[in-house]
Amino acid sequence: MTEKHFNGFGNPYDPSFGEGIVCTGSISKSESLEAFLDYVQFRPTRIIFIDDNKDNLADVSHWAKSKNIDFVGIHYREADRVSSKFPFSKERARLQLDTVVEKDR
């Protein structure tokens, strides 16, 4: 399957798909998932979703329930235990997203 950029969400970083990964950009996980599933023309009966953020799990859970899709959510916490030399930086994240958009990949 080829790379796909989903346009029309009105956000600076729309979701995209490539190399087996759905990148949500600056929209919700559920909106990105729905765009991807529409793109591949597939409606699952069950979704297993793993995330480190409980809000993202709740978002996809509510979306799945509205679509009558069985949902299994796994709250991944291992990242909390791993120390990083680099603290989260909004500026670094913005630079990475800007680079992705500019390079179209």
Buried (B, 14 or more C-beta within 10 A) or exposed (E): EEEBBBEEBEEEBBBBBEEEEBBBBEBBBBBBBBBBBEBEEEEEEEBEBEBEEEEBBBBBBEBBEEBEBEBEBEEEEEEEEEEEEEEEEEEEEEEEBEEBBEEEE
